[in-house]
Amino acid sequence: MEKGDENSKNTSNQYSANRIAIDCVIFNFEEESLKVLLIKKKDNQGNIKRELANDYIKDGETILSTAHNILQKYIRFDNFFLEQLKAFGYPSQSSSQEDISIGYYAMVKRDYDDLENDLFNPDVEWVSINEIAGLNEKHKVILDYSLKELRKNICKSAIGFNLLPDKFTLLQVMHLYEEILGIEINKSNFRRKILQMGLIHDSNEKEEDVSHRAAKFYSVNLQGQEMLSHREINFNF
């Protein structure tokens, strides 16, 4: 055996002894705010800490199946966008080697029933990305990276619509992009461009019981897989 091969084998054995974590950044757009699902846990001193939804890969599971299990544990339904980010290395608490985390980000829609279910799970909370504090360093890095990926991808594909309800107003779409990108968008230009793209169609319905002029509802004019994928679209507003 070559010396290099022996070193590679030793390194592989060292890493295989460490568990691989799956950490999921779960996004939701609610009340014109981009929110992330956080889990509340107590440390050894009884202090409350918050962390991303996560778990370790168990025997018989794959990286993807573990990520799916995490999503289904906390959001209780299957309608979500899920994409792998990358592997993250961080100092191990149990050995001299690095531990490994595979990061994912997800986008989910929530309706009234989902909000009601949250009331019965005191360990889960949705926090605005502008109000998140107290995460450990590993989860800060994964969250920051996922936000960069989300901002990049919503400008070149239709995946942002995974955060909107099935029927939405043009103002909701505009607020979604403003919130995620942190910019102010010209309303007239946005309306003209989004309609010219052919991505949405008029649902022949309007808002009801509102104090302002009732806005039209629209629906996505794409097949499910087209919306979930990275079909190249230019969203430069």
N, C-alpha and C positions, 0 to 999 in steps of 0.2 A: 504493500500500500504506500502510495506517495505521502510525503509529509503534509502536503496541502489537503489531501483527501482525509487524512486523520484529523486535522484541525477542523475541517468542515463537519466531520461526523461528531466530534466533541461539541461543537457549537450547536448542531442540530439537537443533540441529546439535552443540552442545557436549556434550550428554548422549549423543547417538547415537555420538559418538567414543569414549566410555567403555564398556568391557565390562560386561555385567550378570551378576552372580554369583548362583548358586542355592546356598543353605546349608540343609542338612537336619539337624534334631535328630532322631535315630533313637533311640526309647525301647524298652527291653526290661525285663520284670520277671522277675528270676531270683534264686533263693535269698532270697526275701522282700525284695529290694532293687530299686529303680528305677534302671536303668542307662542310660547314653548311649554310643553308639558314637563313639569318637574316633579320628582318624587321626594317626599319628606321622610327623613329617617333620623333616628337618635344615635348619637355617638356614644362611646363608652362613659362619658361624663353626663349623659342625659340631655345634651344640647341638641337642638333641632338643626339638621343640615339639609341642604337640597342638592339633588343631583339629577343628571339625565336618566331617562329610562334605560336600564342596562341589565345584562345577565352574562353568565359565562357559558360557552359552548359545552354541552353535556355529551356523554357517550351516545353515539347513534345520531347526533344532530349535525347539520351542516351550518356554515356561516349564515346562509340565507334563511334556513328554517329557524334558527335562533332569533334572527331579526324579526321574522314574521311572528314568532311566538311572543316577543316583547310587545309588538304593536297590538296584537289581539288581546293580550293581558290587560292593557290599559285603555284601549279605545273601543273594544268589544264589537267591532264590525270589520268587514273585509275591504271596504272601499277606501283605498289609500294609495298614494304614490310613494314608492320606496326606492331609494337609490344608494348604492354604496359610495362612500367618500374615498377612504384610503386606510392604510394601517398606520397607527400611531404607537410610538414607543415611549415608555415612561418608566421611571425608577420603580423597581419592585420593592414591596415591603417585606417580602419573605425570602428573597435571595439576592445575590450580588448581580444578577442579570437583569436586563430590561424585561418588563412585562409588555404585552402586546394588546392593543385594542383595535378592533375593526369598527370604524365609524360609519354610520348611515344617517341620512336625513329623510324624513317622511313629511308628506303634506296630507292633511285630513280635513274633511268637512264635518261639522257638528251641527245637529239640530236640537230642538228643545228636549227631546227624550235623552240625548246624550248629556245635556246639561243637568238634567234631573238625576241621571245615574252618578254623576260626579259627586252629588251630595252625599252619597252612601259610601264613598271612598275617601276618607279624610286624609289619606296619604298622597293624594294626587291634586295638583293645582296647575292652572294655566297662568303663566306670568308673561307680561309684555316684555319684549326683548329690551326695551329701554329701562326696565325696572329689575332686571335679574341681578342678584348679588349673592355672594357667599358660595359660589361654586368652587370646587377644588381646581387646581391648575390644569389637570388633564381635561376636565370637562369644559373649562374655559377655552382651551385650544381647539377642541372638537367643535364647540358651538361657533366660535369665530370662523373656523374654516367652512362650516356648513352654511353660514350666512353669506360668505363670499361666493360659494358655489351656487346658492339660490339666486343671488343677485345677477350672477353671470348667466345662468340658464334661463331665467324668466325673460331676459332680453333677446334670446334667440330661439325660443320655442314657446309652445302654448301651455307648458306645465303649470303656470301660475293659476290657470282656471281650475285646477284641482283644489284650490283653497276657497272657491266661491260656491254658493248654493247652486242647485240645478237651474234656478231662474234668478236673474240678477239684473240690476240696472247698470247703465253705462257709468254712472257716478261711483258705484261700488267697484267696478273694474279699475277706474282711475285712482280711487283711494287705495286700492290694493297695491298698485304699482308705485304710488307716491310713498306709501308706508315702507315697502320693502327696499326701494331704491334711495329713500331719503331725499327726494327731490320734489319740486312743485311743477306740475304739468299744466300746460295751457289747455283749458277745457275744450275749446272749439277745435283746436288742432287734433286733440286726442280723439274726440268724437268722430271727426272726419276720417282719420286714419284707421281707426278700429273698424268702422263700417266698411271702408274700402277693402279691407283685408279679406272679407268674406268668412271670417272665423265664427261669427255669431249671426243669429237670425231673430227676427221679431217674434215673440211668443203670443202676440195678440192679447196681452194682458197688461194691466196697469196696477200701480200701487193703490191700496184702498185705505181709507181712514187716516189720511195724512193731512197735515195742516198746510202743506205747500202744494204746488202743482204736481199732480200725480205723474210719476215717471213710468216709461214703458219698461216691461220686463223682456229680457233677451235670454236665449239659450245658446250653448256652444254648438256650432255647426260642424262638428268633427266627430268621427268615430271615437269610441273610448280609447283605443290603443294609440290613435293619433295624438290625443290630448295628453296621454301619459308618457309618450315618447319624446324624443328630441328632434322632431321634424323642424327643419330650419325655417325660422320666421324672424323677420326683422322688427323688433319692438323698440326702435330708437325714437322716443318721443321728444 
